[in-house]
Amino acid sequence: MRDLTELLDPELKGPIKQMLSQMPPMNFNDLPAARAASKQMMAAMKSQLPVIPGVITEDKNVPGPKGEPDVTVRIYRPEKQSGLLPALLWIHGGGYMLGEIDQEDFTAKQFTLAGNCVVVSVEYRLAPENPYPAPLEDCYAALKWLAAHARDLKVNLSRIAVGGASAGGGLASGLAILARDRAEVQIMFQLLIYPMINDCNVAPPGDVLPDTLFWTRENNLQGWRSFLGCEPGGAGISCYAAAFRAESLAGLPPAYITVGDIDLFAEEDVAYARRLIAAGVPTELHVYPGGCHAFDMLVPGADISKRFTADIHRALKRALHF
């Protein structure tokens, strides 16, 4: 079987090989332990990041879906905001089973300044305790709250975008389809960072199908199984849960999709971009040779990671302000 570490970008190869040799594989059979390990890893990564000044943050509990608990959101705004700004509803990753808004502070603050916008980060309920549609409906409730309180937040109601990374990108893409179909809130852009969008991509690794780094094929199967509350890949899965299943992508907002070429999600993301283009949706696609899943977070100082982040910031600013 191919050793994918040999395909990594030269600047990623050494650090990632070292990480893989030192950390045990993520085991979702013991979910509390996996969540604790993920939180510890995220905290260690955050401790290495620089402080970003010039951003004001505020946590709020906003009304959740009807009959369900409130949703916590964290609002980020430029310290020197004057007048109305665009907004980005940001959704964290974690395979639908892990993650929290705390892990997104650095990214959200970067988006706030790079995009000159208000960012609202969503603390959605996690699977398997809360399978689909709970996480997506939490995100939709946050989107509706953002739109309803646009004036209070000094947000331009006509310039609201959604975005997310990994499972967060999956939720963002499903949210874009849901918002189109419910026609209550207009989304003007979707920022999809290595999005997890196809529940049929759950084949086990084999001689001709290599496993992937950090987010493995077994992880993917467990993530989809937890989120859907049933076996993935079968009939009857909603396109709001797995955007790749949508029969029509017409009428969706412009999209920016970015992924590394040795990420498990590379093929589904490229195929989704092609389908968006065919449906007449303005779409920008970036594929980074030698990039595994979350390489930008794992080795942020590498040139490939810096280019990846700079390209995202440039796309966000252009989408929100031009």
Backbone hydrogen bonds in HBPLUS format (Angstrom, degrees):
<---DONOR---> <-ACCEPTOR-->    atom                        ^
c    i                          cat <-CA-CA->   ^        H-A-AA   ^      H-
h    n   atom  resd res      DA  || num        DHA   H-A  angle D-A-AA Bond
n    s   type  num  typ     dist DA aas  dist angle  dist       angle   num
A0006-GLU N   A0003-ASP O   3.07 MM   3  5.90 155.7  2.13 120.5 126.4     1
A0007-LEU N   A0004-LEU O   2.92 MM   3  5.21 152.3  1.99 107.7 116.7     2
A0008-LEU N   A0005-THR O   3.30 MM   3  5.28 160.3  2.34  99.9 105.8     3
A0009-ASP N   A0290-GLY O   2.91 MM 281  4.15 154.2  1.97 119.3 111.8     4
A0012-LEU N   A0009-ASP O   2.82 MM   3  5.24 139.4  1.98 115.0 127.6     5
A0013-LYS N   A0009-ASP O   3.03 MM   4  6.13 143.9  2.16 157.8 168.5     6
A0016-ILE N   A0012-LEU O   2.97 MM   4  5.89 164.3  1.99 163.7 168.8     7
A0017-LYS N   A0013-LYS O   2.95 MM   4  5.94 159.4  1.99 149.8 155.9     8
A0018-GLN N   A0014-GLY O   3.07 MM   4  6.25 157.4  2.12 150.7 157.0     9
A0019-MET N   A0015-PRO O   2.96 MM   4  6.23 154.9  2.03 144.1 151.0    10
A0020-LEU N   A0016-ILE O   2.90 MM   4  6.10 166.6  1.92 154.4 157.2    11
A0021-SER N   A0017-LYS O   3.05 MM   4  6.22 143.8  2.19 141.0 150.4    12
A0022-GLN N   A0018-GLN O   3.17 MM   4  6.33 129.3  2.44 140.2 152.6    13
A0022-GLN N   A0019-MET O   3.09 MM   3  5.23 139.0  2.26 100.3 112.0    14
A0023-MET N   A0019-MET O   2.98 MM   4  6.06 140.7  2.14 156.6 165.6    15
A0034-ALA N   A0030-ASP O   2.97 MM   4  6.25 154.7  2.04 150.6 158.9    16
A0035-ARG N   A0031-LEU O   2.80 MM   4  6.01 160.4  1.84 160.4 164.7    17
A0036-ALA N   A0032-PRO O   2.95 MM   4  6.14 156.1  2.00 144.9 151.7    18
A0037-ALA N   A0033-ALA O   2.87 MM   4  6.06 158.7  1.91 148.7 154.6    19
A0038-SER N   A0034-ALA O   2.88 MM   4  6.03 157.9  1.93 146.2 152.5    20
A0039-LYS N   A0035-ARG O   2.89 MM   4  6.04 159.9  1.93 146.4 152.1    21
A0040-GLN N   A0036-ALA O   2.93 MM   4  6.12 154.8  2.00 145.1 152.1    22
A0041-MET N   A0037-ALA O   2.91 MM   4  6.14 157.2  1.97 147.8 153.9    23
A0042-MET N   A0038-SER O   2.88 MM   4  6.10 162.8  1.91 152.9 157.5    24
A0043-ALA N   A0039-LYS O   2.93 MM   4  6.09 155.6  1.99 144.9 151.7    25
A0044-ALA N   A0040-GLN O   3.00 MM   4  6.23 154.6  2.06 144.9 151.7    26
A0045-MET N   A0041-MET O   2.96 MM   4  6.24 154.7  2.02 148.1 155.1    27
A0046-LYS N   A0042-MET O   2.82 MM   4  6.04 158.0  1.87 149.6 156.0    28
A0047-SER N   A0043-ALA O   3.00 MM   4  6.17 147.5  2.11 143.6 151.6    29
A0048-GLN N   A0045-MET O   3.15 MM   3  5.46 148.8  2.26 105.1 114.1    30
A0049-LEU N   A0046-LYS O   3.02 MM   3  5.26 161.4  2.06 110.0 116.0    31
A0079-GLU N   A0054-GLY O   2.89 MM  25  5.06 167.4  1.90 134.1 131.6    32
A0056-ILE N   A0077-ARG O   2.88 MM  21  5.35 167.1  1.90 165.1 165.1    33
A0077-ARG N   A0056-ILE O   2.95 MM  21  5.35 153.1  2.03 149.4 157.6    34
A0058-GLU N   A0075-ILE O   2.94 MM  17  5.12 137.8  2.13 139.3 149.6    35
A0075-ILE N   A0058-GLU O   2.71 MM  17  5.12 174.8  1.72 156.8 156.4    36
A0060-LYS N   A0073-VAL O   2.90 MM  13  5.43 160.5  1.94 157.5 162.6    37
A0073-VAL N   A0060-LYS O   2.83 MM  13  5.43 162.1  1.86 161.1 167.2    38
A0062-VAL N   A0071-VAL O   2.78 MM   9  5.27 173.0  1.79 152.2 151.5    39
A0071-VAL N   A0062-VAL O   2.80 MM   9  5.27 162.3  1.83 155.8 160.8    40
A0068-GLU N   A0065-PRO O   2.86 MM   3  5.27 156.3  1.91 146.5 143.5    41
A0123-GLU N   A0072-THR O   2.92 MM  51  5.34 157.0  1.97 177.0 169.9    42
A0074-ARG N   A0121-SER O   2.92 MM  47  5.10 153.8  1.99 140.4 149.1    43
A0121-SER N   A0074-ARG O   2.88 MM  47  5.10 168.8  1.89 148.2 149.2    44
A0076-TYR N   A0119-VAL O   2.74 MM  43  4.97 160.0  1.78 155.3 159.9    45
A0119-VAL N   A0076-TYR O   2.91 MM  43  4.97 156.6  1.97 140.0 147.3    46
A0081-GLN N   A0078-PRO O   3.13 MM   3  5.17 144.1  2.27 119.8 114.6    47
A0085-LEU N   A0154-LYS O   2.94 MM  69  6.36 151.3  2.03 138.0 143.7    48
A0156-ASN N   A0085-LEU O   2.80 MM  71  5.52 156.7  1.85 134.9 139.4    49
A0118-VAL N   A0086-PRO O   2.95 MM  32  6.35 164.8  1.98 153.3 155.1    50
A0087-ALA N   A0159-ARG O   2.99 MM  72  6.42 161.4  2.03 155.7 158.9    51
A0161-ALA N   A0087-ALA O   2.82 MM  74  6.13 164.9  1.85 152.1 157.0    52
A0088-LEU N   A0118-VAL O   2.84 MM  30  6.34 149.9  1.93 155.7 164.5    53
A0120-VAL N   A0088-LEU O   2.91 MM  32  6.26 161.5  1.94 152.5 156.6    54
A0089-LEU N   A0161-ALA O   2.83 MM  72  6.18 167.1  1.84 149.3 150.4    55
A0163-GLY N   A0089-LEU O   2.91 MM  74  6.24 143.3  2.05 169.7 164.5    56
A0090-TRP N   A0120-VAL O   2.78 MM  30  5.92 155.5  1.84 138.5 147.1    57
A0122-VAL N   A0090-TRP O   3.10 MM  32  6.45 153.8  2.17 169.8 176.6    58
A0091-ILE N   A0163-GLY O   2.90 MM  72  6.21 142.0  2.05 140.7 153.0    59
A0097-MET N   A0094-GLY O   3.08 MM   3  5.89 144.1  2.21 126.3 128.3    60
A0098-LEU N   A0094-GLY O   2.83 MM   4  4.35 152.4  1.91 131.9 138.1    61
A0127-ALA N   A0096-TYR O   2.92 MM  31  5.80 166.4  1.94 168.9 164.5    62
A0103-GLN N   A0100-GLU O   3.28 MM   3  5.91 138.3  2.47 112.6 120.5    63
A0104-GLU N   A0101-ILE O   2.92 MM   3  5.30 152.8  1.99 112.7 121.6    64
A0105-ASP N   A0102-ASP O   3.33 MM   3  5.68 173.4  2.34 115.8 116.4    65
A0108-ALA N   A0104-GLU O   2.76 MM   4  5.81 170.3  1.77 168.4 171.5    66
A0109-LYS N   A0105-ASP O   2.91 MM   4  6.03 158.1  1.96 149.9 155.7    67
A0110-GLN N   A0106-PHE O   2.98 MM   4  6.20 155.8  2.04 148.1 155.1    68
A0111-PHE N   A0107-THR O   2.94 MM   4  6.23 160.4  1.98 151.2 156.3    69
A0112-THR N   A0108-ALA O   2.94 MM   4  6.15 154.4  2.00 145.3 152.3    70
A0113-LEU N   A0109-LYS O   3.17 MM   4  6.44 160.3  2.22 150.4 153.1    71
A0114-ALA N   A0110-GLN O   2.77 MM   4  5.83 169.0  1.78 162.4 165.4    72
A0115-GLY N   A0111-PHE O   2.78 MM   4  5.38 156.2  1.84 139.0 146.4    73
A0117-CYS N   A0112-THR O   3.10 MM   5  5.03 151.3  2.19 130.9 139.7    74
A0130-ASN N   A0126-LEU O   2.96 MM   4  5.53 137.4  2.15 129.8 138.9    75
A0134-ALA N   A0131-PRO O   2.96 MM   3  5.91 139.3  2.12 143.2 136.7    76
A0132-TYR N   A0227-PHE O   2.64 MM  95  5.61 173.0  1.65 163.6 164.1    77
A0137-GLU N   A0133-PRO O   2.81 MM   4  5.89 164.3  1.83 167.8 173.3    78
A0138-ASP N   A0134-ALA O   2.95 MM   4  6.12 147.7  2.05 151.0 159.1    79
A0139-CYS N   A0135-PRO O   3.16 MM   4  6.48 154.9  2.23 143.4 149.5    80
A0140-TYR N   A0136-LEU O   2.86 MM   4  6.19 152.5  1.94 148.1 156.7    81
A0141-ALA N   A0137-GLU O   2.85 MM   4  6.00 152.4  1.92 142.2 149.5    82
A0142-ALA N   A0138-ASP O   3.00 MM   4  6.30 153.3  2.07 145.4 152.3    83
A0143-LEU N   A0139-CYS O   2.91 MM   4  6.18 151.8  1.99 144.9 153.1    84
A0144-LYS N   A0140-TYR O   2.86 MM   4  6.15 161.6  1.90 152.9 157.0    85
A0145-TRP N   A0141-ALA O   2.94 MM   4  6.15 156.7  2.00 145.1 151.8    86
A0146-LEU N   A0142-ALA O   2.90 MM   4  6.09 159.2  1.94 147.3 153.0    87
A0147-ALA N   A0143-LEU O   2.99 MM   4  6.28 161.8  2.02 152.1 156.3    88
A0148-ALA N   A0144-LYS O   2.88 MM   4  6.04 160.9  1.91 149.8 155.6    89
A0149-HIS N   A0145-TRP O   2.93 MM   4  6.03 140.1  2.09 147.2 157.0    90
A0150-ALA N   A0147-ALA O   3.37 MM   3  5.09 162.8  2.40 105.5 104.3    91
A0153-LEU N   A0149-HIS O   2.96 MM   4  6.18 152.2  2.04 156.1 164.8    92
A0155-VAL N   A0150-ALA O   2.76 MM   5  4.69 175.8  1.76 146.3 147.0    93
A0154-LYS N   A0151-ARG O   3.09 MM   3  4.96 155.5  2.15 101.1 108.5    94
A0159-ARG N   A0156-ASN O   2.85 MM   3  5.41 165.1  1.87 126.3 128.9    95
A0188-MET N   A0160-ILE O   2.84 MM  28  5.84 167.6  1.85 154.8 159.2    96
A0162-VAL N   A0189-PHE O   3.01 MM  27  6.45 158.3  2.06 156.2 160.1    97
A0191-LEU N   A0162-VAL O   2.87 MM  29  6.29 158.3  1.91 147.6 154.7    98
A0164-GLY N   A0191-LEU O   3.05 MM  27  6.52 148.3  2.15 170.0 179.6    99
A0193-ILE N   A0164-GLY O   3.01 MM  29  6.14 174.2  2.01 163.5 162.4   100
A0168-GLY N   A0165-ALA O   2.82 MM   3  4.69 133.5  2.04 138.8 126.5   101
A0166-SER N   A0193-ILE O   2.84 MM  27  6.26 156.2  1.89 165.4 172.4   102
A0169-GLY N   A0166-SER O   2.94 MM   3  5.00 125.5  2.25  97.2 111.8   103
A0170-GLY N   A0166-SER O   2.98 MM   4  6.43 143.2  2.12 143.9 155.0   104
A0196-MET N   A0166-SER O   2.99 MM  30  5.13 149.1  2.08 125.0 118.1   105
A0171-LEU N   A0167-ALA O   2.87 MM   4  6.23 156.0  1.92 150.4 156.0   106
A0172-ALA N   A0168-GLY O   2.88 MM   4  6.05 151.7  1.96 138.6 147.1   107
A0173-SER N   A0169-GLY O   2.93 MM   4  6.07 155.6  1.99 142.9 148.6   108
A0174-GLY N   A0170-GLY O   3.00 MM   4  6.20 160.0  2.04 147.5 153.3   109
A0175-LEU N   A0171-LEU O   2.76 MM   4  5.86 149.6  1.85 144.6 154.0   110
A0176-ALA N   A0172-ALA O   2.95 MM   4  6.17 147.8  2.06 142.0 149.7   111
A0177-ILE N   A0173-SER O   3.28 MM   4  6.58 153.7  2.35 142.1 147.8   112
A0178-LEU N   A0174-GLY O   2.90 MM   4  6.14 160.6  1.94 149.5 155.5   113
A0179-ALA N   A0175-LEU O   2.79 MM   4  5.91 162.5  1.82 152.2 156.6   114
A0180-ARG N   A0176-ALA O   3.05 MM   4  6.17 151.6  2.13 137.2 145.1   115
A0181-ASP N   A0177-ILE O   3.03 MM   4  6.28 157.2  2.08 148.1 153.7   116
A0182-ARG N   A0178-LEU O   2.86 MM   4  6.04 157.6  1.91 154.4 160.4   117
A0183-ALA N   A0179-ALA O   2.94 MM   4  5.71 142.1  2.09 137.1 146.3   118
A0190-GLN N   A0254-PRO O   2.89 MM  64  6.29 147.2  2.00 157.7 167.0   119
A0256-TYR N   A0190-GLN O   2.99 MM  66  6.43 149.7  2.08 164.6 170.8   120
A0192-LEU N   A0256-TYR O   2.82 MM  64  5.93 164.2  1.84 171.5 177.0   121
A0258-THR N   A0192-LEU O   3.18 MM  66  6.69 149.2  2.27 158.5 164.0   122
A0194-TYR N   A0258-THR O   2.66 MM  64  5.62 162.2  1.69 171.8 178.4   123
A0244-PHE N   A0197-ILE O   3.15 MM  47  5.53 162.7  2.18 140.6 141.2   124
A0201-ASN N   A0198-ASN O   3.21 MM   3  5.83 169.2  2.22 117.8 121.0   125
A0206-GLY N   A0209-LEU O   2.81 MM   3  4.86 159.2  1.85 130.4 137.4   126
A0209-LEU N   A0206-GLY O   3.24 MM   3  4.86 145.0  2.37  91.8 102.0   127
A0215-TRP N   A0213-LEU O   2.73 MM   2  5.61 142.3  1.87 108.5  96.4   128
A0220-ASN N   A0216-THR O   2.96 MM   4  6.23 153.9  2.03 144.9 152.0   129
A0221-LEU N   A0217-ARG O   3.04 MM   4  6.30 156.4  2.10 144.0 149.4   130
A0222-GLN N   A0218-GLU O   3.01 MM   4  6.25 165.0  2.03 152.2 156.0   131
A0223-GLY N   A0219-ASN O   2.79 MM   4  5.98 153.8  1.86 149.6 157.8   132
A0224-TRP N   A0220-ASN O   2.96 MM   4  6.15 170.4  1.97 153.9 155.5   133
A0225-ARG N   A0221-LEU O   2.92 MM   4  6.01 160.4  1.96 147.6 154.1   134
A0226-SER N   A0222-GLN O   2.95 MM   4  6.02 155.4  2.02 142.9 149.2   135
A0227-PHE N   A0223-GLY O   2.97 MM   4  6.15 162.3  2.00 149.1 154.3   136
A0228-LEU N   A0224-TRP O   2.85 MM   4  5.86 171.7  1.86 155.4 158.0   137
A0229-GLY N   A0225-ARG O   3.03 MM   4  5.70 141.9  2.18 133.0 142.5   138
A0241-ALA N   A0238-SER O   3.12 MM   3  5.32 140.7  2.28  99.8 110.3   139
A0242-ALA N   A0238-SER O   3.10 MM   4  6.43 155.9  2.16 145.7 152.7   140
A0245-ARG N   A0242-ALA O   2.93 MM   3  5.90 165.8  1.95 133.1 136.7   141
A0246-ALA N   A0243-ALA O   3.01 MM   3  5.57 170.1  2.02 121.5 124.6   142
A0255-ALA N   A0282-PRO O   2.91 MM  27  6.44 153.1  1.98 154.5 163.0   143
A0284-GLU N   A0255-ALA O   2.90 MM  29  6.32 157.6  1.95 150.5 157.0   144
A0257-ILE N   A0284-GLU O   2.84 MM  27  6.25 165.7  1.87 166.9 171.9   145
A0286-HIS N   A0257-ILE O   2.86 MM  29  6.33 153.0  1.94 154.5 163.3   146
A0259-VAL N   A0286-HIS O   3.03 MM  27  6.47 148.5  2.13 152.0 161.6   147
A0288-TYR N   A0259-VAL O   2.93 MM  29  6.32 154.6  2.00 140.7 149.1   148
A0263-ASP N   A0260-GLY O   3.29 MM   3  5.34 159.4  2.34 110.7 110.2   149
A0261-ASP N   A0288-TYR O   3.03 MM  27  5.78 157.9  2.08 136.1 134.4   150
A0262-ILE N   A0291-GLY O   3.08 MM  29  5.80 155.4  2.15 148.7 151.4   151
A0266-ALA N   A0263-ASP O   3.05 MM   3  5.28 170.1  2.06 115.9 118.6   152
A0269-ASP N   A0265-PHE O   2.91 MM   4  5.93 155.8  1.97 156.8 164.0   153
A0270-VAL N   A0266-ALA O   2.94 MM   4  6.12 161.4  1.98 153.5 158.3   154
A0271-ALA N   A0267-GLU O   2.96 MM   4  6.07 163.0  1.99 147.8 153.0   155
A0272-TYR N   A0268-GLU O   2.90 MM   4  5.99 150.5  1.99 138.5 146.8   156
A0273-ALA N   A0269-ASP O   2.96 MM   4  6.17 154.9  2.02 144.3 150.9   157
A0274-ARG N   A0270-VAL O   3.01 MM   4  6.31 156.1  2.07 149.0 155.2   158
A0275-ARG N   A0271-ALA O   3.02 MM   4  6.29 152.8  2.09 145.1 152.3   159
A0276-LEU N   A0272-TYR O   2.90 MM   4  6.19 152.8  1.98 149.2 156.8   160
A0277-ILE N   A0273-ALA O   2.97 MM   4  6.23 164.0  1.99 151.7 155.7   161
A0278-ALA N   A0274-ARG O   2.94 MM   4  6.18 159.6  1.98 146.2 152.1   162
A0279-ALA N   A0275-ARG O   2.96 MM   4  6.14 134.4  2.17 137.9 149.9   163
A0279-ALA N   A0276-LEU O   3.04 MM   3  5.02 127.5  2.32  94.0 108.5   164
A0281-VAL N   A0276-LEU O   2.93 MM   5  5.20 164.0  1.95 152.2 146.9   165
A0280-GLY N   A0277-ILE O   2.96 MM   3  5.17 160.9  2.00 110.1 114.9   166
A0291-GLY N   A0288-TYR O   3.21 MM   3  5.65 141.1  2.37 143.1 138.0   167
A0295-PHE N   A0292-CYS O   3.36 MM   3  5.47 150.0  2.45 131.1 123.6   168
A0297-MET N   A0294-ALA O   3.03 MM   3  5.43 135.7  2.23 109.7 120.9   169
A0298-LEU N   A0294-ALA O   3.06 MM   4  6.31 156.2  2.11 153.8 161.3   170
A0299-VAL N   A0295-PHE O   2.98 MM   4  5.94 166.1  2.00 150.7 152.7   171
A0302-ALA N   A0299-VAL O   3.22 MM   3  5.89 167.0  2.24 121.4 125.1   172
A0305-SER N   A0302-ALA O   3.05 MM   3  5.22 121.1  2.41 100.1 114.7   173
A0306-LYS N   A0302-ALA O   2.97 MM   4  6.32 156.4  2.03 154.6 161.8   174
A0307-ARG N   A0303-ASP O   2.89 MM   4  6.15 159.0  1.94 153.9 159.3   175
A0308-PHE N   A0304-ILE O   2.95 MM   4  6.05 156.4  2.00 139.7 146.9   176
A0309-THR N   A0305-SER O   2.97 MM   4  6.17 164.9  1.99 150.7 153.5   177
A0310-ALA N   A0306-LYS O   2.91 MM   4  6.01 164.0  1.94 146.9 152.1   178
A0311-ASP N   A0307-ARG O   2.87 MM   4  5.94 157.9  1.92 150.0 155.7   179
A0312-ILE N   A0308-PHE O   3.18 MM   4  6.41 152.7  2.25 141.5 148.5   180
A0313-HIS N   A0309-THR O   2.97 MM   4  6.27 166.5  1.99 156.7 159.7   181
A0314-ARG N   A0310-ALA O   2.94 MM   4  6.10 156.8  2.00 146.7 153.3   182
A0315-ALA N   A0311-ASP O   2.99 MM   4  6.14 158.3  2.04 144.6 150.4   183
A0316-LEU N   A0312-ILE O   2.88 MM   4  6.12 159.6  1.92 154.6 160.3   184
A0317-LYS N   A0313-HIS O   3.00 MM   4  6.15 169.2  2.01 150.1 152.9   185
A0318-ARG N   A0314-ARG O   3.01 MM   4  6.15 163.4  2.04 147.3 152.4   186
A0319-ALA N   A0315-ALA O   2.91 MM   4  6.02 161.3  1.95 148.8 154.1   187
A0320-LEU N   A0316-LEU O   2.97 MM   4  6.09 159.6  2.01 152.4 157.7   188
A0321-HIS N   A0317-LYS O   3.03 MM   4  5.96 146.5  2.15 146.8 154.4   189
A0322-PHE N   A0318-ARG O   3.01 MM   4  5.37 137.6  2.19 142.3 145.1   190
